[in-house]
Amino acid sequence: MAMEVTQVLLNAQSIDGSVRKHAEENLKQFQEQNLPGFLVSLSGELASDDKPVDSRKLAGLILKNSLDAKDESRKRELVQRWLLLDPAAKTQIKSCLLQTLSSPIPDARSTASQVIAKIAGIELPQKQWPELIGSLLSNIHQIPAHVKQATLETLGYLCEEVSPQVVDQDEVNKILTAVVQGMNVPDGNNDVRLAATRALYNALGFAQANFSNDMERDYIMRVVCETTMSPEVKIRQAAFECLVSIASMYYEKLAPYIQDIFNITAKAVRGDEEPVALQAVEFWSTICDEETDILEDYGGDTTGDSDVPCFYFIKQALPALIPLLLETLLKQEEDQDLDEGAWNIAMAGGTCLGLVARTVGDDIVPLVMPFIEENITKPDWRQREAATYAFGSILDGPSPDKLTPLVNVALPFMLSALMKDPNNHVKDTTAWTLGRMFEFLHSSIVGTPIINEGNCQQIITVLLQSMKDAPNVAEKACGALYFLAQGYEDVDTASPLTPFFQEIVQSLLTVTHREDAVESRLRTAAYETLNEVVRCSTDETASLVLQLVPVIMMELHNSLEGQNLSSDEREKQSELQGLLCGCLQVMIQKLGSSEATKYVFMQYADQIMGLFLRVFAFRNATAHEEAMLAIGALAYATGPDFAKYMPEFYKYLELGLQNFEEYQVCAVTVGVVGDICRALEDKILPYCDGIMTQLLKDLSSDNLHRSVKPPLFSCIGDIALAIGDNFYKYLMYAMNTLQLAAEMYAHTSGFDDEMTEYINSLRNGILEAYSGIFQGFKNSSKTQLLIPYAPHILQFLDSIYMERDMDEVVIKTAIGLLGDLADTLGSNAGSLIQQSLSSKEFLNECLTSEDHLIKESAEWAKLAINRAISV
């Protein structure tokens, strides 16, 4: 078989389907019968320079895919499989891979680099292959440039695959030395310099200690800055990417270099090719992100408990940075509005301008206004568009007091431009800017309203007229109307939109039927805006919302009728079904929330549920998700009457809970189980065996996306709350699962912020499950069944209290659970709570909390605990 492997690999890429299929089956068979032999022969193929390039490339790709997969559980399997592979085979494979790094064929070298890094990612954390980094570093001194290039590329990939804790500082120093020297070879080979610069980008996370040493940091920064001036565009781009990464990782070390970096970035923005210029702008956007984070976390008080002070680089650079960014706005591309993925220097400059506005607030306004005033009426569309874009970009950050007078002057001008400007691009940006005005300066919290009786009608007339414009302009006009409606969400008095409600709804429905509505996300935007208009409407228009229900039902009915559609048409149809389900969901919530409309609305409930069930017959995750959410809203609105839909709906509920592939559907379904529990209470009992079995199965599965786990725990609490002490038959299984999870997630030390946040959401789910169970058993004759579980729960509460890393949500749920424990178990819990290590401290901290929800929960818990102790 090893002899034929070349031919089989070539056949597997044949244009002839049957030849290809036969070859794929051969490869699969070889892999199943003799995995070590299979992998060894692939590595031999890759290493052999007299084999065809195509067979070598595929051999490398199969090798790589035998070590890594996107799916987490599959990846764990592959890692275990490699670790258990015959050591002699592994040694042979690794030696072939290292040998391939000196191949004259670039594709073979590059593939070998990636595979070596994948193996390093598996073996280095296990303290295996300790000689790897040393043997790569010895390659760096090889004469042929391509060997150097491949080795540097491998080091780069290796840093991407391995976490910094795995490599000791001595080796990190050697890697960084090799990489920075590779960048710094005078008149060196461009491929080597590019590989070295990209490798540095991946190695920066390892350089903590080196960036703390002034001499080493100065050297690295000097080389990176010099590399941004390389004659080769790809090398300049990679060097700027390093600077962007340094800005986010080592912000606090930048002060000595910031003036030089400004000069380098300004030169690139003004004169370099676009990929380089984009990275130069990205550097300043990153600095904005860093400074906004620091200022948000510590309220602008640099003496606060921030580890990193704010150096106010943006504030200091303003006089030079703003003109630089304003210049970029004039470099638009003709048709950038029509391409969804467009990104160019003008868009990057505008985005950065917006971030600067959020970082420095009012200070930006006087620096930008002259540019706007000078260009807004110019004959050249580029100048008018740039001025409009600049204005829209600075509306989030400065204070309403500073902006409102300007917006009051600009608003009539913009409305006129939206109707009369001859240029599509200018109209697109104008509509976007109006949306930003309404988003940030029109709401109940802003003092002087920018929208009043005088201009409201004109605004609506213009926006509805613009919805007939080209799709990209119409989409932005929908967006502006969305924020206009949202601003009246909390208005207790009559909304100024009420007189126009019918006209607005009609215009939006007309937009959804436009032939070109699939362009520029127009149809989606129209439905999202319709939902917002309905959601923020007042009681005065309730009868009009009721009239809209059969209209949307009819649309959904028609979308379910389409026969013999192409796959593209079916995709569009499913998207439409999702939008219509979302629309019905908003109407159900709106009409179901007041008794007057709820009664009339209920006449449609059976038909609506029938339509939702038909949506499940189509295989489309987005539509399923939206139908599920809408059913959750219907359950909430119909209450106990929802029971009549359960016999038919239950199978879809079960399928949703089993849908690991489309995990968003699974997550939404879990939420809907909670909605149904609250609606049906103990009427859900006949379905609980199936639901509980599936929930516990989901929790124990490694194949389910981790984001679904926290709501799964909470859902157990919802069921217990709904069925009360009937839960006793699941008690042992549920408590066992919760106990294992509680032990697993009691500690977060050694995890990064993202993981700590995730663990907190798991803890919250576990605590909610316990709370639901204890509340469900309250006043029951079966309460004593819970006593054995109390010590473990108190221990869990102690552990997470001692860790000192709970967020507000977890604190509130935890103190609530302590109260539930005392409330349900009474004197049986009293003594346990008194013996607990930290309950008293925890309670006292919560009683003095500034968060009124935590304080409220704590006061209730204190009463319950005092009652339990005094019994």
N, C-alpha and C positions, 0 to 999 in steps of 0.2 A: 504493500500500500504506500509506503514511504516513497518508493520509486515513482509512483504515478501521481503523487500529490500535486506536482506542478501542473499537470494536465487537468486534474480535477478542479484546481483553483481557477485555471483559465476558463474551463467549461462553465464554471459557476457564474461567469460574467458574460456568457454567450448571448447573442441576440435571440437565438433560437430557444423558445420557452421550454421545449421538452428536454433539450440538452442541459439547460440550466437546472431544471427541476431534478434531473437524474444526478447531476453533480452535487447539488445541495443535499440530496438524500445520502449520497456516498460519504460526504463530509460528516453528516450527522451520525451515520453508522460508525465511522471510524472513531469519532469522539466518544460515543457511548461504549464501544467495546474496549477502547484502550486510551483513556484520557492522557496519561503521561506521554505515551508514544505520539499521540496526536499533537500535543503542544510542542514536544521536542521537534517533530518534523516541520511544524509551522515556523519555529524559531530558526531552524536550519535553512528553510526556504528564504526567510527574510534576510539571513546573514550571507546568503550565497550570491556573489556578484555576477555569476554566469547565468542566473535565472532571469526570466523576463520581469520587467518592472511591474506589470499588472498582477502577476501571481504573488510577487513579494508584498505589494501593497495590501492585497486582500489577506495574505497570511498574517501580516501585522495587525490588520483591523480585527480579524477573528481572535487573535491573541489578546488584544486590548479588551474586546467584549467578553472574553472569558474571565476577566478580572474585575469588571466594573459594570454596573447597570444603573439606570435612572431610578428604578424602583428600589426603595430602601431594603425591603425584605430579600429581594433577589440579590442585591449587592452583598448583604450579610452572608447569604448562602455561598456566593462565589468566593468571598474572602475565606470562609471556613474551608471550602474545597481546595483552595490554593495552599493554605497552611498545612493541610493533611496530605498534600501531594508528595510522591516519592522524592526524598531529598536529592538523590542522584539526578533525577530528571530536572529538578529545579536548578541545580548547579549548571547543568548543561544548557538550559534555556537562557540563564542569566549570562553565561559566557558568550553564547551566540549574539545576544542583544548588545553586549558591550563591544563585541567585535564589529557589529553593524555600524557603530558610530563612526568608523573610519571608512565606510563605503563611499565610493565616488558619487553614488546616486542620491540626490537630495531627499527624494520621497522616502527611501528606505531609512536614511538616517533619522528623519523627522519622526517616522512611525516608531522606530526603536526608542527614541527619546521618550515618547509618550508612554510606551509600555514599561520601560525601566522605572519611570516615575510612579506608575500605577503599582508596580511590585513594591517599590520603596514605601508607598503609602500603606501597604499591608504589612510589610516586614519590619520596617524601622521601629514602629511602636512596640513590636514584639521582641525588640533587641536582636533581631536577625539581620543578616547582611551588613554587619558593622563595617566591612572594608569598602563598601560602595563609594562613599563620598571621597575617601582617600584615592581610590583608583580613578575616579572621574577627575579629581584635581591633578593627578599626575599626567592625565591626557592633555591638560591645558598647555603644557610645555611642548607638545608635539609640533613638529614643523608644519605639516600641511594645514592650511587655514581651515579647510572644511572639517577637520577633526576638532579643532578648537571651537568652531561654530556649533557643531553638533553637541559638544560637551556642555557648552554654555546653555544651549537650548534645554538640554536634559536637566541641568541644575535649576533652571527657571521652572520647568514643569514640576521638578521634585519639591521646590518650595511651595508650589501651588497645592500639591497633594498632601504634604506632611504638615502637622501643626508644629509651631516653633518650640514647644516644650520637648519635642522628641530629639532635637539636634542639640548637642552640647555647644557651649559658647565658643570653645576653641575651634570647632568645625565651622560654626557660623562665621567666625572671623576669617577663616581661610576661604570660605565661599565668597564672602563679600570682597575680599582682596582680589580674588581671581576675576570676579565679575567687573569690579570697578577698573581693574587694570585692562580688562578686555575692552572697556569703553574708551580707554584713555590711550590706546596705542596710537602714536603719531603716525600719520599716513598709513594707518592699518587697513586691513581688509574690511570693506563695508558690511559683508555678511556677519563677520565676527563682531563688529561693533553693534550691529542691530541685535544680534542674539544676546550680547552682554547687556544692552540697555533694557531689553524685554525681561531678561533674567533678574535684573536689579528690581524691576517693577514688582515681580513676585517675591523677591527676597526682603523687601522693605519691612514686612511684618516681623522678620527675624532680627531686625537691627536695633531693637530697643536699647541695648547696652551701648552700641556703637554711637547712637544718636545722643546718648548722655555724655559722651566723651568729646570735649570741644575739638580736639585735633582731628579725630576720626570724622566727626560730623562735618567740619570745615572741608576736609578732603573730598568726602562724598558729594557735598553740595557744589563744590567747585567743579568737579567732573560732570555732574548732571547739568549745571548751567552752561558749561562749555559745549556739552553734547547737543544742547538746544540750537547751537549754531552750525551743526554739521552740514556739509554740502548736500547730504542725502535726505530727501523729504521724510522717508519712513523713520529714519533715525531721529530726526528732529521731533517728529510726532511722538515717538516712544519716550524721548527724554521729557517732553512736556507731560506725558502721562505719568511719569515718575514724580514730577513736581506736584501734580494734582493729588497723587496718593500721599506724598509727604505732607501736603497741606492738611489732609484729614487725619493722618496718623500722628504727626509731630508738630501740630500747630504751635505748641508752646515753645518750640525751638527756633521759630522762623525769624524772630526780630532782627538778628544781625544781617539777614540776607534779603529782607523784604524790598529794600530800595532797588537792589540789583535785579530782583525778580520782576519788579514793576517794569523796569526798562526793557528787559528781555521780552516780557509778555506783550508790552505795548508795541514793540517793533514787529512781533509776530502777528498781532491782530491787524496792524496797519498794512503789512506788506507780504506776509507769508502765504503759502498755499492754504486752501480752506481746512484740510484735516489738521494742520498744525495750528492755525488760528483758532479753530474751535476748542482745542485743548488749552490754549492760552487764556481764552475767556473762562473756560471751565475752572481754571485755577482760582479765579476771583469768585466764581459762584461757590466754590468749595469753602473759601475763607468766609463768605457770608453765612453759609450753613453752620460752620464751626462757631462763629461769633453769636449768631442768633441762638444756638443751643446753649451756649454759656450764659448769655443774658437772660434767656427764658428760665433756665434752671436756678439762677441765683439773683433774679430780680435786678440785675445791673449793679449789684453790690460786689465789687471786686474783693472786698475783704471778707466776703461770706465764706461758706464752707466749700467753695469750688476748689477742686484740685488744680484746675487750670485757670489762671486769670485771663480776662479779656484784654487783648493788647490794642483794641480799636484800630486795627490796620485799615479797615474800610473807611472809617471816619477820617483818618489821616490822609488816605489816598484820594478822597472825594474830588478835590479840585482838578486832579489829573485824570482820575478814573472815569468820571461822568462824561467828559467830552469824548474820551476814547470809545465808550459804549455807544454814545449817541451817533458817532460816525458809522458804527457797524449797522445801525438800523437802516441806513440808506443803501445797503448792499443786498436788497431783496432779490429773490428769483421770480421770474415772470409768473409762474403757475404754481407757486408753493402752496396755495390754499386748496388746490384740487388734489394734492397728494397727501394722504393721511400720514405717511411716515416721514414727511419732509423734515429735514433739519439742516439749517444752514447758518451762516455767521450772523445774519440779521435776527434770526429767531433766538440764537444763543445769546446775542447781545441784549435783546429785549428781556429774555428770561433772567439774565444776570442783573439787569437794571431793576427788575421786580424784587429780586433778592436783596439788592442794595437798599431799596426802599424799606423793606422789612427790617433790615439791620439798623439803619440810621434814622428812620422816621422822618420828622419834619425837615431835617437838614437837606434832604435831597431836592425839595420842591423849588427853591430859588435857583438851583443849578440847572434844572430841566426846563422850567417854564419859558425862558427866553428862546430856546430851541423850538419849542412847540409854537410859540407866537410867531416866530419868524417863518416857519415852514408850512403852517396849517392851510394857508390859502395860495400856496405857490402853484403855478401852472403844471409843473412836473409831478405826476402821480406819486413818484417815489418819495418826494419831500412831504406831500400831504399824508401819505400812509405812515411814514416814519414818525411824523409829529403826533399822529393819532395813536400809534403804537406806544410811543413814549408816555403819553398821557395815561393810557390804559394801564401801563406797567407800574405806575407809581401810586395807584389808588389803594394798595394794601400796605399799610405801614405808617404813613403820616396820620396825624390826628384828624378826626372829622372837622374840628374847628379850622384847621389849616386848609382842608380840601373843599369843604362845603361851598365857600364863596366862589372858588374856581369852577366847581362842578355846575353851580347855578348859571355861570356865564357860558360854560361849554355845552350844556345840555341842549338848548335850542339849536346851537350851531351843528351839533352832531346829528340831531334829528333831521335837520335840513340836508346834511351831507348824505345821510343814509338814503334819502329819497332822490337826491339830485346829482350826486357825484357820478361822472360818467365811467369811473373805473371800478371794476369788480373787486379788485384787491383792497381799495380804499373803503368800499362799502363793507366788505368782510370785517376789516379791522375796526371800523366804526361801530358795527353791531356788537362786536366782542367788547369794545370799550364801554358801550352803554350797559352791557351785562355786568361788567365790573363795577360801574357806578352803582347799579341797583344792588349788587351783592354786598358791597362794603359800606355804602353810605345811605341805604334806604332801609331802615328797620326801626322797630319801636325803641331801640336803645340810643339811636342817634338823635341829638337835640333838635336842630332845625330840619324839617323835612325838605328833601329836594324835590319831592313829588307832591303836588297840591291840586286842589279843585281846578286851578287855572290850566295846568299843563297835562293833567292825567289823560284827558281825552285825546290830545294831540299825540302823546306817547303811544297810546294803544293803537290809534289809527295808523301811525307810521310803522309800528312793529307788524301789525296785521298785513299791511301793504307789502312790507319787505318779505313776508313769508311766501310771496308769489315770485320773488326774485330767484336768481340762480341758486341751486341747492346749497352751495357753501355759505352764501349770504343768508338764505332762509334758515339754515341750521343755527347760525349765530343769533338770528332774530328770535328764534324759539328759545334759545338760551337766555336772552335778555328778558323775555316774558316770564320765564321760569323764576328768575330772581325778583322780578317785579311782584309776582304773586307771593313769593316766599316772604317778602318784606311785610305783608299784611297778615302773617300767620297768627300773631298774638294780639291782633287788634280786637278789642271788646266791642267797639262801636261798629257801625256799618262800614264795610270795606268800599273804598272808591271804585273797586273793580266790579262791584255787584251789578250796576246798570249795564255793563258790557259783557257779563258772563256768557250769555247765549251766543253773542257774536264771536267771542274769543273761542269758545268750544267749537263752534261751527267752522271757523277758520282753521283750527288745528286738525279737525277731522278731514277737511278738504286737503290739507297738506299730506296727510297719511295716504291719500289716494292718488297723489301725483305720480305720473309715469316714472319720473326720475327720483322718487323718494328714497330709493336704496343708495343713491350717491351721497357722499359726505355725511353719512349717518343721519340723514334728514328724518326718516320715518321714526327712528328710535328717539331722536330729540323731540319730535312732535308729541309722541306718546308720553315721554317723561314730563314734558311741560303740561300736557293735559292732566296728568296725575297730580302735579303740584298745584295746578289751578283748582282742581277738585278738593285736594287735601286742605288747602288754605281758604276754602270758600266758607261763607257764613250760613246761618240757618235760613236767611232770606232766600238763598238759591237752592235750598234742599229739594224743592219740587222739580227744579231743572235737572239736578243730579239724578233724581229718580227716573226722569224721562230718558236720561242717557243710558241707563242700565240695559234696556232691551236693544238699543242701538249697538252697544259693544257686544252683547250676547250674540246678536245676528252676525256681526263681523267674525266672531270666534266660530260660530256654527259654519259659516261659509268657508273659513280657512280649513275646517276639518273635512270638507267635502272633496277637496281636490284629488283627482285620480290621475294615474299614469304620469307622474311628474318626473322630470330629470333630477339628478342628485342636487344640482345647483338650485333648482326651483324648490326642491323639498327643504333644502337648508334655509332658504328665504321664508318658506311657509312656517317652519318650526320657529324661526326667529319672531315672526309675526304672532304666532300663538303665544309665545312667551310674553311679548309686549301686551297682548290683550288680557292674558291672565293677570299680569301685573296691574293693569288698568282696573279690572274687576276687583282685585284685592283692595285697592285704594277706596273704591266706591263702597265695598262691603264694610270697611272700617269706618268710613264717613257716615253711612246711613245706619249702621248697626249701633253707633255710639249714642243715638238719641231715641228715646222711646217712640216719639211721634213718627219718625221716618222708618224705624225698625219694623213696625207693624205692617206698613204698606210694602216695604221691601221684601218681607218674608214670602210674598206670593211668588217671587222669582227663585227662591232658594233651591227648590227641587230641580228646576231646569238648569240652573247654574252648576249645581253639583254634577248633573248628568254631563254637561259639557266638559267639566274638569276631568271626569273619569275617562272621557273619550281622548283627551290629550295624552293620557298615559299609554294609549295604544300606539302612539308614534314614538319611535326610538330617538329621543333627543333630550340630552341632559338639561339644557337651559330651559326648555319648555316644561320639563318635569319639575324642575326646581321652582319655577314661577307658579305652576299649578298647585304644588304642595303648599307653598307659602299662602296662596289664596285660600286653600282649603283650611289652613290653620286659622285664617281670619274668619272664615265662614263658621267654623266650630265655635270660635269665641262669641260670634254674634248670635248664633242659634241656641247656644247653651245645651241643656239636656236633650232638646229635640234633635240634636245631631246624631243621636243613637240610631235613628232610622237609616242613616247612610252607612253605618259601620259594616253590615254584612257584605255590601258590595265593595266598599272602600278598603276593607281590611287587607285584601291580598296585595293591593298596591302599597299599602303601608309597610307590609312585610318585605316586599321587593325593594322598597326604598332603603330599609334598614340593612338589606343584604348587599346594597350597591357599593362595593368597596372601590370599584374602578372609578366611577364618577362620584368621588367622595363628597363633593358639595351637595349632591342630591341626598346622600346619606345624612349629612349634617343637618340639612333643612328638615328631613323627615323626623330626625330625633327631636327637633324643636316642635314639630307639629304634634308628636306624641304628647309633649307637655301641654300644648294648647288643648288637645282633646281631653286630657286628664282634667284640666281645669273646667272644661265645658260639661263633661259627662259625670265627673266625680265617680261614685261607685258603680255607675252604669257601664263603666269600662271593664268591669271585672271579668266578663266572659272572654275578653281578648287578652287578658294579662299573661296567661301561661305562655302564649306565643311571643308576646312582646318582650317579656322578661328573659325568656330563653335567648332571643336574638340579641338583646342588649348585652347580656353577660358574654355571649359569644363574641360580639363586636369588641368588648373591652379586653378580651383575652387574645385577640388576634394581633399578629405582627404586621399583617398586610394592610391594615386600615390606616389611612393618613392621620398623622398625630393630632391635627387640629380638631378632629371629631371627638377625641377622647373626653375633654372637659365637659361638653354638653351631655355626653352619654351618662356621666356620673350624676349630673344634675337631674337628668330624666328619671333615674331610679327614685330620687326624692319626690319628683312630681307624682309618680305612680303610687308611692307609699302614702302620700298626702291624700290622693284621690280615693284609695280603697281602704284607708284606715287599718285596723288590725287584721283585715283579711290578708294583709301582706305577710302574715306570720309564715305562710308556706314557702315564701321565697327568702325568709330572713337569713337562714344559715348561709345560703349561697351568696346573697348580696353582701352580707357582713364580711364574709371570707374575702370576696373580691376587694371590698373597700379597705379591709385591713392590710392586705398585701400592697395595695396602691399607696396607702398612707405611709407604710414603712419605706416604700421606694422614694416617695417625694417629700419626706420630712426635711431633707437636707439639700442645700443648693451650693455648698461651697465648691469652688473650682469651676463653676459654670460662668459663661459670659452673660451679659445683660439680657440678650434675647432668650436664652435658655431659662434664665431665672424668671423672666416674665411668663414663659410658657408653663413652668412648674407652678407658678402662682395661680395660673388659670386652672391647672389640674387640681391643686389644693382646694380652690374655691368650689370646683365641682364635687369633690369628695365631701367637703363640709356641708354643701347644700343637700347632698344625698342623705347624710346622717341627720340633718335637721328635718328633712321631710319624713324620715322614718320615725323620729322621736315625736314630731308633731302629730303624725298619723295615729300613733298608739296612745296619745294622751287620753286620759279618762277611760281607758279600756281595761277589761279584766285581764288582758294578756301582757300588761306592762312589764311584769316580772321577767318576761323572756328577754328584755333588753338589758337587764342588770349586768349579766356577764360581759357585755361589750363596753360598759362605761369606762373601766380602767384604761383600756387600750385607747379609747377616744381622748381621754384626758392626757394620756402620754403623748398622743399626736399633737394635741394643742400645746403642750409644754414644749415639744421639740421645735415646732414652727415659731413659737414665741422666742425661744432661745436663739434661733437663727438670725432674728432681727432683719429679715428681708421681705416681710409681707407687704403687699401693697394695700391701699385703703379698702379695696373691695374684699380682700381676704380677711382683713382685720374685722370688718363689719360682720361678715358671715361667721367668723370664728367666735366672736363674742356672743352673737345670736345663738350659736350652737350650745355654748356654755349655759345660756339661759334655758334653752329647750331641754337640756339634760336635767337641769334642776327642776324645771316645770313639770316634766313628764314623770321623772322617777321620785320626786319629792325627797323624803328623808333618806331613801336608799342612795341618793346621789350626794346628799349634804355632806356626809363624813368624807366621801371620796374627794369632793371638791376642796374640802378643808385641807386634806393631806396633799393635794396636788402642788407641785413645786412652784408654779408661777401663776395659777389662776388669779390670786389676789392682786399681784403686781399688774397682770394683764388688764384686769377689770379696772383698777385705779387709773391706769394710763388711758384707757378708753373713756372713762368718765370725764377726764380733763381734755379730751381730744377737741381740736378746733373744727373737725368735721362733724356737722350736727347730726348726720345719719348714724355715725359711729357712737356718738354720745347718747343718742336716743336708744339705740340697741343696748348700750351698756346699762342705761338706767333701768330698762326693762329686765335685763339679766340680773341686776343687783337685787331687784324686788323678788325675782324667782328664787335666787340663791338664799336670800334671807328667809323666805318662807320655808325652803327645804331644810335649812339648818335649825330653824326654831321648832320644827315639828317634834 
